Amino acid sequence: MLVYYTQQIKNQRIQFDPHQFLVLWQLQRLNLALTIGTTVRGLYICGQVGRGKTMLMNHFFAHCQEPQRIRMHYHHFMRRVHQDLNQTTGIEDPLSHVAQAWARQYRVICLDEFFVEDMGDAMLLARLWRGLFAAGVTLVTTSNTEPKDLYKNGLGRDRFLPMIALLDQHCELAMLDQPIDYRRNNTDKSPFYLQTEAPGSKLVREQFEQLTGTPIAKNGALSILGRDIEFVWRTEKSIVFTFAQICEGPRSQRDYIELAKRYSTIAIIAVPCFDFIPAKEIVHGVEETYQREHVIQQQSTLDDAARRFMALVDECYEQQCLVLVSSQLPIDELYQGRQLATPFARCASRLHEMQTWAPPAPDCN
């Protein structure tokens, strides 16, 4: 891995970073321990957005000598876990059963973007990973959040604390705290896929048409997983949605996975500003009043749509599907809430990195 990293530097594809080099050295040591079969702790790679966490984990996965390994985005991992749990009806201790099944398939699990905000996931993670770690599975993961701050201020967080203890016990913490977001480097001469839309302007749509090609359908509906999703226009390889069409209403990660598989370019127009609008109603029980009110003050009524927007960008980034965006404000100013500030910063960083991707070849239809 170190040789590959130095070759990338020599070929001027990346620049040397001492923080990255240290983490890569830890990953190489981990790889060696796995190769000779010694007991080893995994690695929890933590840092701000754009510091190279995913790149380093991908280097490790590509060079790891353990054949029973898998690399997944955290959302995909949780989706598979829930699918497996749905097949354990009538089985005593279903989480233990799922953990054993995973441990038979994989000795190393690499998870990108470890981030816990769903209460259901928070409750099952400790029991699941207790079983995986006990079976000798090694975890390598990336996150913008240190283990001690995961699910911070979440409802019932005391039930998540055993998971934090497991991470501390079974993973070394590797920090990438350099001040540079590499995704934003060298974008000044790149194609411009992020547009701030002036009221009534047709410029953005015209530019999108130039990039995506002549539409073969306008104002139609696309069937995804048995549900219709309306779109503005589409070509063979590209599709354009309004923000309301793709990020509001009953949309899920599964929809975005399927869209990113079908299209090489997805455009989202009229993305709104996510103003901080405090939620007005308390919808949970009364036994945790102080904690609940603390959470409510950080949430916005627009956060659900923001989550869907981030999920779509994440999925497209994973599958190298280019995202084109027009929005009311520059992407770095769009999210003005508090609860999702960190994950939205990752979303903005990934959109900036897409500025370095080659322009899509317009369809000839």
C-alpha positions as CSV (number, residue, x, y, z in Angstrom):
1,M,0.0,0.0,0.0
2,L,2.8,2.4,0.8
3,V,4.4,1.7,-2.5
4,Y,1.2,2.4,-4.4
5,Y,0.7,5.6,-2.4
6,T,4.2,6.9,-3.3
7,Q,3.6,6.0,-6.9
8,Q,0.4,8.1,-6.9
9,I,2.5,11.0,-5.6
10,K,5.2,10.4,-8.2
11,N,2.6,10.5,-10.9
12,Q,1.2,13.7,-9.4
13,R,-2.2,12.2,-8.9
14,I,-2.2,13.1,-5.2
15,Q,0.1,15.2,-3.0
16,F,2.1,13.9,-0.1
17,D,0.3,14.3,3.2
18,P,2.1,13.1,6.4
19,H,-1.2,12.5,8.2
20,Q,-2.4,10.2,5.4
21,F,0.9,8.5,5.3
22,L,0.7,7.7,9.0
23,V,-2.8,6.2,8.6
24,L,-1.7,4.2,5.6
25,W,1.2,2.8,7.6
26,Q,-1.4,1.7,10.3
27,L,-3.5,0.1,7.5
28,Q,-0.4,-1.7,6.1
29,R,0.4,-3.0,9.6
30,L,-3.2,-4.2,9.9
31,N,-2.9,-6.0,6.5
32,L,0.2,-7.8,7.6
33,A,-1.3,-8.9,10.8
34,L,-4.3,-10.3,8.9
35,T,-2.0,-12.1,6.5
36,I,-0.1,-13.9,9.2
37,G,-3.2,-14.6,11.2
38,T,-2.5,-12.7,14.4
39,T,-5.1,-11.1,16.6
40,V,-5.5,-7.5,15.6
41,R,-7.7,-4.5,16.3
42,G,-9.4,-2.8,13.4
43,L,-9.1,0.9,12.5
44,Y,-11.6,3.8,12.9
45,I,-10.4,6.5,10.5
46,C,-11.9,9.9,11.6
47,G,-11.5,13.4,10.2
48,Q,-13.3,16.3,8.5
49,V,-14.6,16.0,5.0
50,G,-12.3,15.7,2.1
51,R,-9.2,14.6,4.0
52,G,-8.7,11.3,2.2
53,K,-10.4,8.8,4.5
54,T,-12.3,7.0,1.8
55,M,-9.3,6.9,-0.5
56,L,-7.1,5.3,2.2
57,M,-9.7,2.7,3.1
58,N,-10.1,1.9,-0.6
59,H,-6.3,1.4,-0.9
60,F,-6.5,-1.0,2.1
61,F,-9.4,-2.9,0.6
62,A,-7.7,-3.2,-2.8
63,H,-4.4,-4.5,-1.3
64,C,-5.8,-6.6,1.6
65,Q,-4.7,-10.2,1.5
66,E,-7.8,-11.5,3.3
67,P,-10.1,-13.0,0.6
68,Q,-13.2,-12.9,2.8
69,R,-13.7,-9.2,2.8
70,I,-16.4,-6.7,1.8
71,R,-16.4,-2.9,1.3
72,M,-19.8,-1.1,1.7
73,H,-21.2,2.3,2.3
74,Y,-22.7,2.3,5.9
75,H,-26.2,2.8,4.5
76,H,-25.9,-0.3,2.3
77,F,-24.6,-2.3,5.3
78,M,-27.6,-1.3,7.4
79,R,-30.0,-2.0,4.6
80,R,-28.6,-5.5,4.2
81,V,-28.7,-6.1,8.0
82,H,-32.4,-5.1,8.1
83,Q,-33.1,-7.4,5.1
84,D,-31.4,-10.3,6.9
85,L,-33.4,-9.6,10.0
86,N,-36.6,-9.7,8.1
87,Q,-35.8,-13.3,7.2
88,T,-35.3,-14.4,10.8
89,T,-38.9,-14.6,11.8
90,G,-39.3,-17.2,14.5
91,I,-35.6,-17.5,15.2
92,E,-34.5,-16.9,18.8
93,D,-32.0,-14.0,19.1
94,P,-32.2,-12.9,15.4
95,L,-29.3,-10.4,15.8
96,S,-26.9,-13.1,16.9
97,H,-28.1,-15.3,14.0
98,V,-27.4,-12.4,11.5
99,A,-23.9,-11.7,13.1
100,Q,-23.0,-15.4,12.8
101,A,-24.1,-15.5,9.2
102,W,-22.0,-12.4,8.3
103,A,-19.0,-13.8,10.2
104,R,-19.1,-17.0,8.1
105,Q,-18.9,-14.9,4.9
106,Y,-16.5,-12.1,5.9
107,R,-13.4,-11.7,8.1
108,V,-12.9,-8.1,7.2
109,I,-15.7,-5.5,6.9
110,C,-14.9,-2.0,5.5
111,L,-17.6,0.6,6.1
112,D,-17.5,4.0,4.6
113,E,-19.1,7.0,6.3
114,F,-20.1,5.6,9.7
115,F,-22.8,7.9,11.0
116,V,-25.6,7.0,13.3
117,E,-28.8,9.1,13.5
118,D,-31.6,6.5,13.3
119,M,-32.7,5.4,16.8
120,G,-33.6,1.9,15.5
121,D,-30.1,1.4,14.1
122,A,-28.5,2.8,17.2
123,M,-30.3,0.3,19.3
124,L,-29.3,-2.8,17.3
125,L,-25.7,-1.9,16.5
126,A,-24.1,-2.9,19.8
127,R,-25.7,-6.4,19.8
128,L,-24.8,-6.9,16.2
129,W,-21.2,-5.9,16.5
130,R,-20.7,-7.7,19.8
131,G,-21.4,-10.9,17.8
132,L,-19.2,-9.9,14.9
133,F,-16.3,-8.9,17.0
134,A,-16.6,-12.1,19.1
135,A,-16.5,-14.1,15.9
136,G,-13.2,-12.5,15.0
137,V,-14.4,-10.0,12.3
138,T,-12.2,-7.0,11.8
139,L,-13.8,-3.6,11.2
140,V,-12.2,-0.8,9.1
141,T,-14.4,2.3,8.9
142,T,-14.3,6.0,8.1
143,S,-16.3,8.7,9.8
144,N,-16.5,12.4,10.3
145,T,-17.3,11.8,13.9
146,E,-15.2,10.4,16.7
147,P,-16.7,7.3,18.4
148,K,-17.4,9.2,21.6
149,D,-19.6,11.7,19.7
150,L,-21.6,9.2,17.6
151,Y,-25.4,9.6,18.1
152,K,-24.7,12.6,20.3
153,N,-27.9,14.0,21.8
154,G,-29.9,11.1,20.3
155,L,-33.0,9.7,22.0
156,G,-32.1,6.8,24.2
157,R,-28.4,7.3,23.7
158,D,-27.5,5.5,26.9
159,R,-28.5,2.3,25.0
160,F,-26.0,3.1,22.3
161,L,-23.1,3.6,24.7
162,P,-22.1,-0.1,24.6
163,M,-21.4,0.3,20.9
164,I,-19.0,3.1,21.6
165,A,-17.3,0.9,24.1
166,L,-17.0,-1.9,21.5
167,L,-15.4,0.5,19.0
168,D,-12.9,1.7,21.6
169,Q,-12.0,-1.9,22.4
170,H,-11.8,-3.4,19.0
171,C,-10.6,-0.5,16.8
172,E,-7.7,1.9,16.9
173,L,-8.6,5.6,16.3
174,A,-6.7,7.1,13.4
175,M,-7.2,10.9,13.1
176,L,-6.9,12.8,9.9
177,D,-7.0,16.4,11.2
178,Q,-5.1,18.3,8.5
179,P,-6.7,21.6,7.4
180,I,-7.0,20.8,3.7
181,D,-10.2,19.6,2.0
182,Y,-8.6,17.9,-1.1
183,R,-11.9,17.6,-2.9
184,R,-12.0,21.4,-3.3
185,N,-8.4,21.5,-4.8
186,N,-7.9,22.2,-8.5
187,T,-11.5,22.9,-9.4
188,D,-11.0,26.3,-10.8
189,K,-10.4,25.0,-14.4
190,S,-12.9,22.2,-14.1
191,P,-16.4,21.8,-15.7
192,F,-19.0,23.8,-13.7
193,Y,-21.8,21.5,-12.5
194,L,-23.0,23.7,-9.6
195,Q,-25.2,26.6,-10.6
196,T,-26.8,29.3,-8.5
197,E,-30.1,29.9,-10.3
198,A,-31.5,33.4,-10.7
199,P,-35.2,33.8,-10.4
200,G,-36.8,33.1,-13.8
201,S,-33.5,32.2,-15.5
202,K,-33.5,29.6,-18.2
203,L,-29.7,29.5,-18.3
204,V,-29.3,26.5,-16.0
205,R,-31.8,24.3,-17.9
206,E,-30.1,25.2,-21.1
207,Q,-26.7,24.3,-19.8
208,F,-28.1,21.0,-18.4
209,E,-29.5,20.2,-21.9
210,Q,-26.1,20.9,-23.4
211,L,-24.5,18.5,-21.0
212,T,-27.1,15.8,-21.0
213,G,-28.2,15.9,-24.7
214,T,-31.5,16.2,-26.4
215,P,-34.4,14.9,-24.3
216,I,-36.2,11.8,-25.5
217,A,-39.0,12.4,-23.0
218,K,-40.3,15.4,-21.1
219,N,-42.5,15.8,-18.1
220,G,-43.0,12.1,-17.6
221,A,-42.9,9.5,-14.9
222,L,-40.3,6.8,-14.3
223,S,-41.1,3.5,-12.5
224,I,-38.6,2.7,-9.8
225,L,-39.2,-0.3,-7.6
226,G,-42.9,-0.3,-8.4
227,R,-43.4,3.4,-7.8
228,D,-43.7,6.2,-10.3
229,I,-41.3,9.2,-9.9
230,E,-42.0,12.2,-12.0
231,F,-39.1,13.8,-13.9
232,V,-38.6,17.0,-16.0
233,W,-36.8,15.3,-18.9
234,R,-34.6,12.4,-19.6
235,T,-32.2,11.0,-22.2
236,E,-30.9,7.5,-22.5
237,K,-28.2,8.1,-19.9
238,S,-29.3,11.2,-18.1
239,I,-32.3,12.3,-16.1
240,V,-33.4,15.7,-14.7
241,F,-35.6,16.1,-11.6
242,T,-36.8,19.1,-9.6
243,F,-35.8,19.0,-6.0
244,A,-39.5,18.4,-5.0
245,Q,-39.8,15.4,-7.3
246,I,-36.8,13.5,-6.1
247,C,-36.2,14.7,-2.5
248,E,-39.7,15.3,-1.1
249,G,-42.3,12.7,-0.6
250,P,-41.9,8.9,-0.2
251,R,-38.3,8.5,-1.5
252,S,-35.8,6.1,-0.1
253,Q,-32.2,5.0,-0.4
254,R,-33.3,2.1,-2.5
255,D,-34.7,4.5,-5.1
256,Y,-31.4,6.3,-5.3
257,I,-29.4,3.1,-5.6
258,E,-31.5,2.1,-8.6
259,L,-31.3,5.6,-10.2
260,A,-27.5,5.7,-9.9
261,K,-27.3,2.3,-11.6
262,R,-29.5,3.3,-14.5
263,Y,-28.1,6.8,-15.3
264,S,-24.6,8.2,-15.6
265,T,-25.9,11.8,-14.9
266,I,-28.6,13.0,-12.6
267,A,-29.6,16.6,-12.5
268,I,-31.5,18.3,-9.6
269,I,-32.9,21.7,-10.3
270,A,-34.4,24.3,-7.9
271,V,-32.7,23.0,-4.8
272,P,-34.0,25.3,-2.0
273,C,-32.2,26.9,0.9
274,F,-32.5,24.7,4.0
275,D,-33.4,27.4,6.5
276,F,-33.3,26.7,10.2
277,I,-37.0,26.3,11.0
278,P,-37.4,24.8,14.5
279,A,-39.8,21.9,14.7
280,K,-42.9,23.0,16.6
281,E,-44.3,19.7,17.9
282,I,-42.9,17.2,20.4
283,V,-43.8,13.7,19.1
284,H,-42.1,11.4,21.6
285,G,-42.9,10.3,25.2
286,V,-42.4,12.4,28.3
287,E,-39.8,10.2,30.1
288,E,-36.9,12.0,28.5
289,T,-38.1,15.6,28.5
290,Y,-34.8,17.4,28.9
291,Q,-32.9,15.3,26.3
292,R,-35.8,15.5,23.8
293,E,-36.1,19.3,24.0
294,H,-32.4,19.6,23.4
295,V,-32.7,17.6,20.2
296,I,-35.8,19.5,19.0
297,Q,-34.0,22.8,19.2
298,Q,-31.4,21.6,16.7
299,Q,-33.8,20.1,14.1
300,S,-35.5,21.8,11.2
301,T,-38.7,20.9,9.5
302,L,-36.7,20.7,6.2
303,D,-34.2,18.2,7.5
304,D,-36.0,15.1,6.1
305,A,-35.7,16.5,2.5
306,A,-32.0,17.5,3.2
307,R,-31.4,13.9,4.3
308,R,-32.8,12.6,1.0
309,F,-30.7,15.0,-0.9
310,M,-27.5,13.9,0.9
311,A,-28.5,10.2,0.4
312,L,-28.9,10.8,-3.3
313,V,-25.5,12.6,-3.6
314,D,-23.8,9.9,-1.5
315,E,-25.2,7.1,-3.7
316,C,-24.2,8.8,-6.9
317,Y,-20.7,9.5,-5.6
318,E,-20.4,5.8,-4.7
319,Q,-21.4,4.7,-8.2
320,Q,-19.6,7.5,-10.1
321,C,-22.8,9.0,-11.3
322,L,-22.4,12.7,-12.0
323,V,-24.8,15.0,-10.1
324,L,-25.7,18.4,-11.6
325,V,-27.2,20.9,-9.3
326,S,-29.0,24.3,-9.5
327,S,-29.9,25.9,-6.3
328,Q,-31.1,29.1,-4.7
329,L,-27.7,29.7,-3.0
330,P,-24.1,28.4,-3.5
331,I,-23.9,24.8,-2.3
332,D,-21.8,25.8,0.8
333,E,-24.5,28.1,2.0
334,L,-27.5,26.0,1.4
335,Y,-27.8,24.2,4.7
336,Q,-28.4,26.7,7.5
337,G,-29.7,24.3,10.2
338,R,-27.7,22.6,12.9
339,Q,-28.5,19.0,13.2
340,L,-27.1,17.9,9.8
341,A,-24.3,20.5,9.5
342,T,-21.5,17.9,9.5
343,P,-23.1,15.4,7.0
344,F,-24.1,18.2,4.7
345,A,-20.6,19.5,4.7
346,R,-19.5,16.1,3.4
347,C,-22.3,16.3,0.7
348,A,-21.0,19.7,-0.4
349,S,-17.4,18.5,-0.5
350,R,-18.4,15.6,-2.7
351,L,-20.3,17.8,-5.1
352,H,-17.1,20.0,-5.3
353,E,-15.0,16.9,-6.1
354,M,-17.4,16.1,-8.9
355,Q,-16.2,19.4,-10.5
356,T,-13.0,17.5,-11.4
357,W,-14.9,14.7,-13.2
358,A,-14.9,14.6,-17.0
359,P,-18.0,16.1,-18.6
360,P,-20.6,13.5,-19.6
361,A,-20.8,12.6,-23.3
362,P,-24.2,14.0,-24.5
363,D,-26.6,11.3,-25.8
364,C,-27.0,11.3,-29.5
365,N,-30.8,10.6,-29.4
